[in-house]
């Protein structure tokens, strides 16, 4: 009998995914049928839910037969606390998304490292040759050493940046100095000429970068945040930029998205805003991850990328 999979995501996602999902399950010889609906008939007969937190589905209660919810996004903060969710929740770790995040982070680190904005001469009055340090002399810190932080850290280390990474549990990653805990965080911030945030949003990480922690960064440091907006205290960040303690912030994610028109980040000369585009799930590679999890679920094998509901990620 065919496994019944509900695709609960906006219609535009369905257009992107319907064919690649069908191809991915066929490749694994999994007999699954996908349907796009907000409130399907016979919800108790749905076996898996492929879920985007932007979907209108918020009550998982009727899906009494569902074996798992497979999140289409890497971040799960909008679903992990849903009290109706009793099924196992897997998040998205997509090789395509990881590749995109590596490219975005490397581009923005390089922009600040090479001071590319300063280099671009718009008239001969700006002809001021400047030699930036080599990457080997520009310490970078990544907060979060998960699927994304590790990949970004290793790409930067391959370019010779001295990379320090920080995570909850102790780790060892080739080419990087890995730290953990509060003392590790202070040490990781103290050396960070460029700081990249790749932490999930949880009660523990909200406002992690407050005024006290921002003050630990070296003078003139740059903050790059493709993680989640609430990781940083916005007011403290603006104050540190205004005082000249920080040189720049490149922000892809915000407390409220889209960033409200009146928000001071829009006009701040030391802030670059990007519209939550650091990296997206790529349908073709993500479909293979979903198909593999359905195969595992049906074979009674452990699912990939299960979320720890207590930790929140
Ligand atoms: P993972 O779950 O793989 O990694 C999370 C990392 O953060 C882990 O190293 C974890 O530590 C660490 N961490 C979590 N909580 C704490 C804490 N309290 N103290 C210290 N370290 C902590 O996530 P991903 O790498 O896949 O993704 C990271 C985030 O990136 C996502 O949650 C999402 O918010 C964001 N994202 C943004 C996108 C964009 O376009 N802007 C696109 C995709 C993701 P440990 O390893 O010890 O568990």
Boltz pocket constraint, residues with backbone or C-beta under 6 A from the ligand:
constraints:
  - pocket:
      binder: B
      contacts: [[A, 74], [A, 75], [A, 76], [A, 92], [A, 93], [A, 97], [A, 143], [A, 144], [A, 145], [A, 146], [A, 147], [A, 148], [A, 149], [A, 166], [A, 167], [A, 168], [A, 169], [A, 170], [A, 197], [A, 198], [A, 199], [A, 200], [A, 201], [A, 202], [A, 204], [A, 205], [A, 225], [A, 226], [A, 227], [A, 228], [A, 252], [A, 253], [A, 276], [A, 277], [A, 278], [A, 279], [A, 280], [A, 313]]
      max_distance: 6.0
